[in-house]
Amino acid sequence: MSSEQEAVPVEIPVGEEEGASAAAAAVAEAAEASTATAEEAVDRVPVYVRGPTAVDVTPDKDGGVTKEIVRSGEGEGRPSTRDTVYVHYVGSLVDGTKFDSSRDRGERFKFTLGTGAVIKAWDMAVATMTKGEVCVVQCIAKYGYGKRGSKPKIPPEATLVFEIELLDWRGEDISENLDEGILRSQLVEGEGYQTPRDMSTCNVHVVGKCGDRVFEDRDVTFIIGEGDAAGVTAGLEQVVRKSKLGSKSKAIVKSKYAYGSEGNAEYNIPPDADLEYEVDLKSFELLKDSWQLNIKEKLESSENLKNKGTEFFKVGKLKRAKNYYEKIVEYLKDEERLEDETEMNSRNHLLLAAYLNLAMCHLKLQDDIEACHACDSALAIDPRNEKGLFRRGTANLNLRNYEDSVADFKAVLELDPENKAAKNQLAIATHKIKQIRENEKKTYAGMFEKFANEDVKKAEKLQIWKDGDKQENKVENGAQTAATESGDHPAAAAQ
């Protein structure tokens, strides 16, 4: 069993008449197994009598969930939606019958706040708690296990009482690798459902702290994917990527997603320093989708995207460059029947450049299969394109598709007989094929020799067997002759 219990009253699914879900029933059964059995004495706690300091924590203020603080916590901070919270709790009925306790198990319980992982009363109450706080939460069935309850511990329409201690919490892990390098807590969730994407223009207010010291407090406008040009760290940019319009977030960013081992002299950030950010996403503008643009706008945007991608390519930011080239493909790949010849030529020129540049990015990123695909698309536009043939040949060589590689490099040399790089690559591919054939010859020769030796051995064994059989027959015939002459042979007796 893990050190942190993960079974607790779960949210009741919509459409089940507020009854307990199958998961809730399983939890109750597990809790029963970990405490007393039905045949043992009922475990009780003092009956809770709600005091005057109890407050209603329901959004509608219907009195269905009340919370009374037993011990105040530390500071002003409270957990946010999607934070992972750690608590101890004791659950009982209104008559004091205890049905579950993390303390009895000696294991703190964790869950993700505000996502329906627990009953509604818990999401409401824990969101109001501070670190170290102990409170008593009372909830009616509507916010607990509903009309059905959760057999065998929790009866139908049960009002429940929980003593909860908030031990700690941590923000949602929004790092791409889920390595806890960027932990974000949402203070205000924001509007709608859209978030910034690659190449979105964002306007944010950011407050950055290193320890207790504020090192930046500013409004900044930047493009997603180009944040470093505006002094925006990778961690801060990721927080913005995950934010909705009008959202406010607090994030802990590990040094690897901030200024790393070098630190930042301008902001007096030491090496390997973790940072804390408060981020307010004021506005953002998404790069338009293909269907929102006419052909002239697509061609103009594609030219800009190509130039921007090339800038990133030249400084070695291949993944960012790839994003820009892929956007060109998205804009132009389906524009196959343009009536204007000039527009069609521009489309083919830009799309061909995008595919060729994508192929080079994939080669450098060691993704040779995608490099082949990009070259195939380029060569569909221009079958005699020297760069497309050469890059596909290189990708095939890396993939050990030596016959295909030879064909590509020979095609390059037909176009440019003096292409030294193609000659060198062709020589390498040809040598590889020769090596493979020589190895196959040796392998087959060894196999044939082995089979021949085995056949010789079998023949020798067969000959030995035949010689032995002949010798046995000779001995038997001699014995029969001697018996006949002595009158002991059965045939002689018959006569």
C-alpha positions in Angstrom: 0.0 0.0 0.0 1.3 3.5 -0.8 2.1 6.0 1.9 -0.8 8.2 0.8 -4.4 6.9 0.8 -6.3 7.7 -2.4 -9.7 6.2 -1.6 -12.3 8.6 -0.2 -15.9 9.5 -0.8 -16.2 10.2 -4.6 -18.3 12.6 -6.5 -21.7 11.2 -7.4 -22.2 11.1 -11.2 -25.0 13.2 -12.8 -28.1 11.1 -13.6 -27.9 8.8 -10.6 -30.4 10.6 -8.5 -27.6 11.9 -6.3 -27.0 8.3 -5.2 -23.6 6.9 -4.4 -21.6 5.7 -7.4 -20.0 2.3 -7.7 -16.7 3.8 -6.8 -18.2 5.3 -3.6 -19.5 1.9 -2.6 -16.2 0.3 -3.2 -14.5 3.0 -1.1 -17.0 2.4 1.8 -16.3 -1.3 1.6 -12.5 -0.7 1.7 -12.9 1.6 4.6 -15.0 -1.0 6.4 -12.3 -3.7 5.8 -9.6 -1.4 7.2 -11.5 -0.6 10.4 -14.1 -2.7 12.2 -16.3 -5.5 10.7 -20.0 -5.5 11.0 -19.9 -8.0 13.8 -17.5 -6.0 15.9 -18.5 -3.1 18.2 -19.5 0.1 16.5 -16.7 2.8 16.6 -18.1 6.2 17.7 -16.9 9.8 18.0 -18.6 12.5 20.1 -21.8 13.7 18.5 -21.3 17.0 16.7 -23.5 19.9 17.7 -23.1 22.8 15.2 -22.0 25.9 16.9 -22.6 29.6 16.2 -19.4 30.1 14.3 -20.3 27.6 11.6 -20.6 29.2 8.2 -22.5 28.1 5.0 -20.0 27.3 2.2 -22.5 26.4 -0.5 -22.5 28.7 -3.6 -26.3 29.1 -3.2 -26.2 29.6 0.5 -28.8 26.8 1.1 -27.3 25.6 4.3 -26.4 22.2 2.9 -22.8 22.4 3.8 -21.5 24.2 6.9 -18.0 24.5 8.1 -16.8 25.3 11.6 -13.2 26.0 12.3 -11.7 24.1 15.3 -8.1 25.3 14.8 -7.1 28.2 12.6 -4.4 27.6 10.0 -1.4 29.6 8.8 -1.4 32.6 6.5 -3.9 33.7 3.9 -3.2 31.2 1.2 -5.9 28.7 0.1 -5.8 25.8 -2.4 -7.2 26.4 -5.9 -9.0 24.3 -8.4 -6.9 21.4 -9.7 -4.4 21.7 -6.9 -3.4 18.5 -5.2 -4.4 18.7 -1.5 -3.3 16.5 1.4 -5.6 16.0 4.4 -6.5 13.9 7.4 -10.1 13.3 8.1 -12.6 11.4 10.3 -16.1 10.7 8.8 -19.1 10.0 11.0 -22.9 10.0 11.0 -24.9 12.5 13.0 -25.2 9.9 15.8 -21.5 9.7 16.2 -21.0 6.4 14.3 -17.6 6.6 12.6 -17.5 5.1 9.1 -14.0 6.1 7.9 -10.8 7.7 9.1 -7.5 8.4 7.5 -6.0 8.8 10.9 -6.9 5.2 11.9 -5.1 4.1 8.7 -2.1 6.3 9.5 -2.1 7.6 5.9 -2.8 11.1 4.8 -5.3 11.3 1.9 -4.7 13.3 -1.3 -7.1 14.4 -4.1 -7.4 16.9 -6.9 -9.5 19.8 -5.7 -12.5 21.0 -7.7 -12.6 18.2 -10.3 -15.3 15.9 -8.8 -12.8 13.5 -7.4 -14.7 13.7 -4.0 -18.1 14.5 -2.8 -19.3 18.1 -3.4 -19.1 19.0 0.2 -15.4 18.3 0.3 -14.7 20.4 -2.8 -16.6 23.3 -1.3 -15.2 23.2 2.2 -11.5 22.4 1.5 -11.3 25.3 -1.0 -11.9 27.7 2.0 -9.2 26.2 4.3 -5.7 27.5 5.1 -2.7 25.3 5.7 -2.9 23.6 9.1 -6.5 24.4 9.6 -8.8 21.9 11.3 -12.5 22.2 10.8 -15.8 20.3 11.1 -17.9 20.0 8.0 -21.5 18.9 8.1 -23.4 18.2 4.8 -26.8 17.0 3.9 -27.2 14.0 1.5 -27.5 16.3 -1.6 -23.8 17.2 -1.1 -22.7 13.8 0.1 -23.9 10.3 -0.9 -27.4 11.2 -2.0 -30.6 9.3 -1.7 -29.0 5.8 -1.9 -26.2 6.3 0.6 -23.3 3.9 0.3 -23.8 0.4 1.9 -23.0 -0.9 4.3 -21.7 2.1 6.2 -23.7 5.1 5.0 -27.5 4.8 5.0 -29.8 6.5 2.4 -30.3 10.3 2.8 -27.6 10.5 5.4 -26.3 13.7 6.8 -22.6 13.4 7.3 -20.0 15.0 9.6 -16.3 15.2 8.7 -13.4 16.5 10.8 -10.8 17.6 8.2 -7.2 18.9 8.7 -5.6 20.5 5.7 -2.0 19.4 5.8 -0.6 20.9 2.6 -1.2 21.4 -1.1 0.7 21.8 -4.3 -0.2 23.4 -7.6 -1.2 21.6 -10.8 1.8 20.2 -12.7 1.6 21.9 -16.1 5.1 21.1 -17.3 5.2 19.3 -20.7 7.1 16.3 -19.2 5.0 16.3 -16.0 8.2 16.5 -13.9 6.8 19.0 -11.4 9.0 21.7 -12.8 6.0 24.1 -13.2 3.3 24.0 -10.5 0.4 26.4 -11.2 -2.4 27.4 -8.9 -5.4 29.3 -10.4 -6.5 32.2 -8.4 -9.1 33.2 -11.0 -10.1 30.6 -13.6 -10.9 33.0 -16.4 -13.5 33.0 -19.2 -14.4 30.6 -22.0 -12.5 27.6 -23.0 -9.8 28.9 -25.4 -6.2 29.2 -24.4 -3.2 30.7 -26.3 -1.6 28.5 -28.9 1.7 28.6 -30.8 2.1 32.0 -32.5 -0.7 33.6 -30.4 0.0 37.2 -29.4 -0.5 37.6 -25.6 -0.7 40.6 -23.3 0.0 39.7 -19.6 0.8 41.4 -16.4 3.5 39.5 -14.5 5.0 39.7 -11.1 8.2 37.6 -10.7 9.8 36.8 -7.3 13.0 35.2 -6.4 12.6 34.2 -2.8 10.9 37.2 -1.1 12.3 39.7 -3.6 10.3 41.0 -6.5 12.6 41.2 -9.6 10.0 42.2 -12.2 6.5 43.7 -12.1 5.4 44.7 -15.6 3.0 44.4 -18.5 4.5 42.5 -21.4 3.2 41.6 -24.9 4.8 38.6 -26.6 4.2 35.8 -29.1 3.9 32.3 -27.9 7.0 30.5 -29.1 9.0 33.7 -29.0 8.8 34.6 -25.4 12.6 34.8 -24.9 12.7 37.8 -27.2 10.6 39.6 -24.6 12.5 38.3 -21.6 9.8 35.7 -20.8 11.1 32.4 -19.4 10.0 29.0 -20.7 8.1 28.4 -17.5 6.3 31.7 -17.6 5.3 31.1 -21.2 3.9 27.6 -20.3 1.8 29.2 -17.6 0.4 31.6 -20.2 -0.3 28.7 -22.6 -2.4 27.1 -20.0 -4.4 30.2 -19.1 -7.8 31.4 -20.1 -8.7 35.0 -20.9 -8.9 37.0 -17.6 -7.4 34.2 -15.5 -5.0 34.9 -12.7 -2.4 32.3 -11.6 0.4 31.8 -9.2 3.2 29.4 -10.3 6.3 27.9 -8.8 8.9 27.5 -11.6 11.9 25.3 -11.2 15.3 26.7 -12.4 15.4 24.5 -15.5 12.4 26.3 -16.8 13.6 29.7 -15.7 17.2 31.0 -15.9 18.9 27.7 -15.3 22.5 27.2 -14.2 23.5 30.6 -15.6 21.1 32.8 -13.7 20.3 36.3 -14.9 22.6 39.2 -14.1 20.0 41.9 -15.1 17.5 40.7 -12.5 20.2 39.5 -10.1 18.9 35.9 -10.3 21.6 33.5 -9.0 22.3 30.2 -10.8 19.8 27.3 -10.3 17.2 29.6 -8.6 13.5 28.6 -8.5 11.1 31.4 -9.2 7.5 32.3 -8.3 5.2 34.1 -10.7 1.9 35.8 -10.5 0.3 36.0 -14.0 -2.7 37.9 -15.2 -3.7 37.1 -18.8 -5.3 40.3 -20.0 -5.8 39.4 -23.6 -4.6 37.2 -26.4 -5.1 36.9 -30.1 -4.9 33.5 -31.8 -3.3 33.2 -35.2 -6.1 32.8 -37.7 -7.1 29.4 -38.9 -7.0 28.6 -42.6 -10.8 28.9 -43.1 -10.6 32.5 -41.8 -8.3 33.7 -44.6 -8.7 34.3 -48.3 -5.9 33.2 -50.7 -4.1 36.5 -50.7 -4.1 36.6 -46.9 -2.8 33.0 -46.8 0.0 33.8 -49.2 1.0 36.9 -47.3 0.9 35.2 -44.0 2.9 32.2 -45.3 5.7 34.4 -46.5 5.9 36.0 -43.1 5.8 32.5 -41.5 8.6 31.3 -43.7 10.8 34.2 -42.8 10.1 33.8 -39.1 10.8 30.0 -39.3 14.1 30.6 -41.0 15.1 33.0 -38.3 14.6 30.3 -35.7 16.2 27.7 -37.9 19.4 29.7 -38.2 19.8 30.0 -34.4 19.2 26.3 -33.9 15.6 26.5 -32.5 14.4 23.7 -34.7 11.1 22.8 -33.0 10.0 26.4 -33.1 11.0 26.7 -36.8 9.1 23.5 -37.5 5.9 25.0 -36.1 6.1 27.9 -38.5 6.7 25.7 -41.5 3.8 23.4 -40.5 1.5 26.4 -40.4 2.4 27.2 -44.0 1.4 23.7 -44.9 -1.9 24.0 -43.1 -2.6 27.2 -45.0 -1.7 26.1 -48.5 -1.8 22.3 -48.9 -5.5 22.3 -50.0 -5.2 25.2 -52.4 -4.7 23.0 -55.4 -6.9 24.7 -58.0 -6.2 28.4 -58.1 -7.3 30.1 -61.3 -4.8 32.9 -61.0 -1.5 31.6 -62.4 0.6 34.0 -60.3 -1.1 32.9 -57.1 -0.7 29.3 -58.0 3.0 29.7 -58.6 3.4 31.6 -55.3 1.5 28.8 -53.5 3.7 26.1 -55.0 6.9 28.1 -54.3 6.0 28.7 -50.6 4.6 25.1 -50.0 7.7 23.6 -51.6 10.0 25.7 -49.4 8.0 24.7 -46.3 8.2 21.0 -47.1 12.0 21.2 -47.8 12.6 23.2 -44.6 10.5 20.7 -42.6 12.6 17.9 -44.1 15.8 19.6 -42.9 14.3 20.2 -39.4 13.3 16.5 -39.2 16.8 15.4 -40.3 18.5 17.5 -37.6 16.0 16.3 -35.0 16.8 12.7 -36.1 13.2 12.0 -37.2 14.1 10.4 -40.5 10.7 8.9 -41.2 9.0 12.3 -41.1 11.9 13.7 -43.1 11.0 11.2 -45.9 7.4 12.2 -45.7 8.2 15.9 -46.1 10.5 15.1 -49.1 7.8 13.0 -50.7 5.4 16.0 -50.4 8.0 18.4 -51.9 8.8 16.0 -54.8 5.0 15.7 -55.5 5.2 19.4 -56.3 8.6 19.3 -58.1 9.7 15.7 -58.9 13.2 16.9 -60.0 13.9 19.0 -57.0 17.6 18.4 -56.1 17.2 19.3 -52.4 14.2 17.1 -52.0 16.0 14.1 -53.6 19.2 14.7 -51.6 17.4 15.0 -48.3 15.2 12.0 -48.9 18.3 10.1 -49.9 20.0 11.1 -46.6 16.9 10.1 -44.6 16.8 6.7 -46.4 20.5 6.2 -45.7 19.9 6.9 -42.0 17.0 4.4 -42.0 19.2 1.8 -43.8 17.0 1.8 -46.8 20.2 1.7 -48.9 18.6 0.7 -52.3 16.2 3.7 -52.0 19.0 5.9 -50.9 21.1 4.9 -54.0 18.2 5.7 -56.3 17.8 9.2 -54.8 21.5 10.1 -54.9 21.7 8.8 -58.5 18.8 11.1 -59.4 20.6 14.0 -57.8 23.7 13.3 -59.9 21.6 13.1 -63.1 20.6 16.7 -62.3 24.0 17.8 -61.2 26.9 15.4 -62.0 29.3 17.6 -60.1 27.4 17.4 -56.7 30.2 16.2 -54.4 27.9 15.6 -51.4 25.7 13.3 -53.5 28.7 11.4 -54.8 30.0 10.9 -51.2 26.6 9.7 -50.0 26.2 7.5 -53.0 29.5 5.9 -52.3 28.5 5.3 -48.6 25.2 3.7 -49.6 26.8 1.6 -52.3 29.5 0.4 -49.8 26.8 -0.5 -47.3 25.0 -2.6 -49.9 28.2 -4.3 -50.8 28.9 -5.1 -47.1 25.5 -6.5 -46.7 25.9 -8.8 -49.7 29.3 -10.0 -48.6 28.0 -10.7 -45.2 25.1 -12.6 -46.7 27.4 -14.6 -48.9 29.5 -15.6 -45.9 26.5 -16.4 -43.9 25.0 -18.6 -46.7 28.5 -20.2 -47.4 28.8 -21.1 -43.7 25.2 -22.5 -43.7 25.9 -24.6 -46.9 29.2 -25.9 -45.4 27.4 -26.7 -42.2 24.6 -28.5 -44.0 27.2 -30.4 -46.2 29.1 -31.5 -43.1 25.9 -32.7 -41.5 25.0 -34.6 -44.7 28.5 -36.3 -44.7 28.0 -37.3 -41.1 24.6 -38.7 -41.8 26.0 -40.7 -44.8 28.8 -42.0 -42.7 26.4 -43.1 -40.0 24.1 -44.7 -42.6 27.1 -46.6 -44.0 28.2 -47.8 -40.6 24.7 -49.0 -40.0 24.5 -50.8 -43.3 28.0 -52.4 -42.8 26.8 -53.6 -39.3 23.6 -55.0 -40.7 25.6 -56.9 -43.4 27.9 -58.3 -40.7 24.9 -59.4 -38.6 23.4 -61.2 -41.6 26.7 -62.9 -42.3 26.9 -64.2 -38.8 23.3 -65.4 -38.8 23.8 -67.2 -42.1 26.9 -69.0 -40.8 25.1 -70.1 -37.7 22.2 -71.5 -39.8 24.6 -73.5 -42.0 26.3 -75.0 -39.0 22.9 -76.0 -37.5 21.8 -77.7 -40.8 24.9 -79.7 -41.0 24.5 -81.0 -37.4 20.9 -81.9 -38.0 19.6 -79.4 -35.5 18.0 -77.1 -38.0 14.2 -77.3 -37.9 14.0 -77.9 -41.6 16.1 -81.0 -41.3 14.0 -82.4 -38.5 10.9 -81.9 -40.7 12.4 -84.0 -43.3 
